[in-house]
C-alpha cells in the first residue's frame, strides 16, 4: 500500500473556519486541496468542479467571508521553495503558491538574502502576495517579483507574467482587477545579496535603538518589524482578524491641503504620484471614536483602529456591517471615502 500524498483531495460541505483568519464559521459546498499544481487544468475540468463557481483561498488572511460559498474553494498545498540560480548580486528564488509568506521571509534571511525583511510576519501565502501587492514599512513585494506563474482560465493556458504585466499598484494588481481569471501557482523573486535597508518608516529606527542595534543587517530589520507588528496587531490565532481592514486613501494634493487646514494633525505620507498624498485611515477612524469599539463579537482592535476583530462568534455579515458603519462615519467627518483591503466574498462593498 502506498503512503504517497494524493495529488488532490475533494471534500463536500467543508467548514472554512480554519481557512480564514477572521475565524468566521462559513462553509463551502466543496473544498479542493491541490498538492500538484500541474494537474490544475485536469482538476478544473472535473464535472463536479467545472460546473461550480471557484474561489481560491490562501491562508484566508485577506478575505472576509460574508456568506457561505456555494461553489468550490480551491487551496494550493504546494509549499516548496527552490533556488533557481545564483548571480553575483542576487539569487532567483521560486516559491510555490502554498508557501507560508512569513516562512519564506525567514528562509530568505537564513540563506543570506535580503529585501523581504520589512514584510516579515505578514500573514498569508506566497501565492496570495502578488494579488494584493502586499506591503509594509515602506516596502512592497512587487519590488522583488520577477515572474508570477499562473493558469489563465480565460485563455486556457499557463502564463508567466513579469512584474510589468502584473500591473502592480498600491494594494493592487492585475490579479485583483480580474479576480476570477488567473490562478497563481508559484512566484519567482529576485532577492539581492546586498540591499539598502529601509529604516525610515515610523517605528523601525526607534525599535532598533531599543534593541541596542547600532549597525543593523536585514535580520535585525525583520526582528524589529516582528516586534512592532506583534505589539500593534492582534495575533489572528488568538483573536480573529485579517490585519488592516481599510486601505489608506490616496487623494489629490489640493484636497489634502484643504483637509490639513481643518485637521492639522492628520498624518500624510508620500504617494506614488507627486501630485497625490496618502492619508492615515487609522488616524481618521480613531478620530471618529471607533478604536476598541465592540458590537457583540464584531469589533475594532483596541491597539489598532485599522483592524477589525472577531471576538468569538461574529459572522462575516456582522463584521461587514460594522465596517460599513466605520466607513460612513469617516466620510461624514472628513469627506474621505475609505475602502476595505480584504476581498469580500458573498457581498459587495
Residue pairs with C-beta under 8 A, 6 or more apart in sequence:
5 35
6 35
7 34
7 35
7 36
7 39
8 32
8 33
8 34
8 35
8 36
8 39
8 43
9 32
9 33
10 30
10 31
10 32
10 33
10 48
10 49
11 30
11 31
11 33
12 29
12 30
13 27
13 28
13 29
14 27
14 28
14 30
14 31
14 73
15 25
15 26
15 27
16 24
16 26
16 27
16 28
16 31
16 57
16 60
16 65
16 69
16 73
17 23
17 24
17 25
17 26
19 31
19 57
19 59
19 60
19 73
19 75
20 26
20 57
20 60
20 61
20 63
20 64
20 65
20 242
21 59
21 60
21 61
21 123
21 236
21 240
21 241
21 242
21 243
22 60
22 63
22 64
22 65
22 236
22 240
22 241
22 242
22 308
22 310
22 314
22 316
22 319
23 236
23 240
23 310
24 64
24 65
24 240
24 310
24 314
24 315
24 316
24 319
25 313
25 315
26 65
26 67
26 68
26 69
26 316
26 346
27 68
27 69
28 55
28 68
28 69
28 71
28 72
28 73
29 52
29 69
29 70
29 71
29 72
30 48
30 49
30 52
30 71
30 72
30 73
31 72
31 73
31 75
32 43
32 49
32 72
32 73
32 74
32 75
33 75
33 77
34 40
34 43
34 74
34 75
34 76
34 77
34 78
35 77
35 78
36 78
37 76
37 78
37 96
37 97
37 151
37 185
37 186
40 151
40 183
40 185
41 151
41 156
43 49
44 50
44 54
44 151
44 153
49 72
52 70
52 71
52 72
53 69
53 70
53 71
53 72
54 71
54 72
54 74
54 180
55 69
55 71
55 72
55 73
55 74
55 345
56 73
56 74
56 75
56 76
56 127
56 183
56 184
57 63
57 73
57 74
57 75
58 75
58 76
58 97
58 98
58 124
58 125
58 127
58 128
59 100
59 123
59 124
59 125
59 128
61 123
61 124
61 128
61 236
61 242
61 243
62 124
62 128
62 131
62 132
62 242
62 243
62 341
62 342
62 343
63 242
63 342
63 343
63 344
63 345
64 242
64 316
64 319
64 320
64 340
64 342
64 343
64 344
64 345
64 347
65 316
65 345
65 346
66 315
66 316
66 317
66 319
66 320
66 344
66 345
66 346
66 347
67 316
67 317
67 345
67 346
67 347
68 346
69 345
69 346
74 183
75 98
76 96
76 97
76 98
76 125
76 127
76 185
77 98
78 96
78 97
78 98
78 99
78 185
78 186
79 96
79 98
79 99
79 100
80 94
80 95
80 96
80 99
81 93
81 94
81 95
81 96
81 99
81 104
81 107
82 93
82 94
82 95
83 91
83 92
83 93
83 94
83 111
84 92
84 93
84 94
84 188
85 91
85 92
88 193
89 192
89 193
89 194
90 190
90 191
90 192
90 193
91 111
91 113
91 190
91 191
91 193
92 146
92 188
92 189
92 190
92 191
93 108
93 113
93 188
93 189
93 191
94 186
94 187
94 188
94 189
95 104
95 126
95 186
95 187
95 188
95 189
96 126
96 127
96 185
96 186
97 125
97 126
97 127
97 128
97 184
97 185
97 186
97 187
98 125
98 126
98 127
99 125
99 126
99 127
100 125
100 126
101 119
101 122
101 123
101 124
101 125
101 126
101 128
101 129
101 134
102 120
102 121
102 122
102 123
104 116
104 126
105 116
105 117
105 119
105 120
105 121
105 122
105 222
106 120
106 222
108 114
108 115
108 116
108 189
108 191
109 116
109 117
109 218
109 219
109 222
112 193
113 191
113 192
113 193
113 218
114 191
114 192
114 193
114 194
114 195
114 197
114 218
115 139
115 143
115 144
115 189
115 191
115 192
115 195
115 218
116 139
116 141
116 144
116 189
116 191
117 197
117 218
117 219
117 221
117 222
117 225
118 136
118 137
118 138
118 139
118 198
118 201
118 204
118 221
118 222
118 225
119 134
119 135
119 136
119 137
119 139
119 141
119 225
120 222
120 225
120 226
120 229
121 225
121 226
121 229
121 230
122 134
122 136
122 243
123 236
123 242
123 243
124 134
126 186
126 187
127 184
127 185
127 186
127 187
128 134
128 184
129 141
129 187
130 141
130 142
130 145
130 148
130 166
130 168
130 173
130 175
130 184
130 187
131 173
131 175
131 176
131 179
131 184
132 171
132 172
132 173
132 176
132 341
133 140
133 141
133 142
133 168
133 169
133 170
133 171
133 172
133 173
133 176
134 140
134 141
135 141
135 170
135 171
136 225
136 229
137 198
137 201
137 203
137 204
137 225
137 228
138 198
138 200
138 201
139 198
140 168
140 170
142 163
142 166
142 168
142 173
144 189
144 190
144 191
145 163
145 166
145 168
145 187
145 188
145 189
145 190
146 162
146 163
146 188
146 189
146 190
147 160
147 161
147 162
147 187
147 188
148 160
148 161
148 166
148 175
148 182
148 184
148 186
148 187
148 188
149 158
149 159
149 160
149 161
149 184
149 185
149 186
149 187
149 188
150 158
150 159
150 161
150 175
150 182
150 183
150 184
150 185
151 157
151 158
151 159
151 182
151 183
151 185
152 158
152 159
152 181
152 182
153 180
153 181
153 182
153 183
154 181
159 182
161 174
165 174
166 173
166 174
166 175
167 173
167 174
167 177
169 272
170 247
170 250
170 271
170 272
170 278
171 247
171 341
174 182
175 181
175 182
175 184
176 343
179 343
195 218
197 216
197 217
197 218
197 221
198 204
198 221
199 205
199 208
199 216
199 221
203 224
203 228
204 221
204 224
204 225
204 228
207 224
207 227
207 228
208 216
208 220
208 221
208 224
211 220
211 223
211 224
211 227
213 220
213 224
216 224
231 303
232 303
232 304
233 241
233 243
233 301
233 303
233 304
233 307
234 241
234 301
234 303
234 304
234 307
234 309
236 242
236 243
239 301
239 309
239 310
239 311
240 309
240 310
240 311
240 314
241 301
241 307
241 308
241 309
241 310
242 308
242 341
242 342
243 307
243 341
244 282
244 304
244 306
244 307
244 341
245 306
245 307
245 308
245 323
245 340
245 341
245 342
246 281
246 282
246 285
246 306
246 323
246 326
246 327
246 338
246 339
246 340
246 341
247 281
247 338
247 339
247 340
247 341
248 269
248 278
248 279
248 280
248 281
249 278
249 279
249 281
249 336
249 337
249 338
249 339
250 271
250 272
250 276
250 277
250 278
250 279
251 259
251 276
251 277
251 279
251 336
252 275
252 276
253 275
253 276
253 277
256 268
256 277
256 279
259 266
259 279
259 334
259 335
259 336
260 266
260 268
263 287
263 334
265 283
266 279
266 280
266 283
266 284
267 279
267 280
267 283
268 277
268 278
268 279
268 280
269 277
269 278
269 279
269 280
270 277
270 278
271 277
271 278
279 336
281 306
281 330
281 338
282 304
282 305
282 306
283 305
284 330
284 333
284 334
284 336
284 338
285 291
285 300
285 305
285 306
285 326
285 330
285 338
286 305
287 333
288 326
288 329
288 330
288 333
290 300
290 305
290 326
290 329
291 300
291 301
291 302
291 304
291 305
292 299
292 300
292 301
292 302
293 299
293 300
293 322
294 300
294 311
295 318
295 322
296 311
296 314
296 318
297 310
297 311
297 312
297 313
297 314
297 318
298 308
298 309
298 310
298 311
298 314
298 318
298 319
298 321
298 322
299 308
299 309
299 310
299 311
299 314
299 322
300 307
300 308
300 309
300 322
300 326
301 307
301 308
301 309
308 319
308 322
308 323
310 319
316 345
316 346
316 347
317 347
320 344
320 347
323 340
326 338
327 337
327 338
327 339
330 336
330 337
330 338
331 337
331 338
339 349
340 349
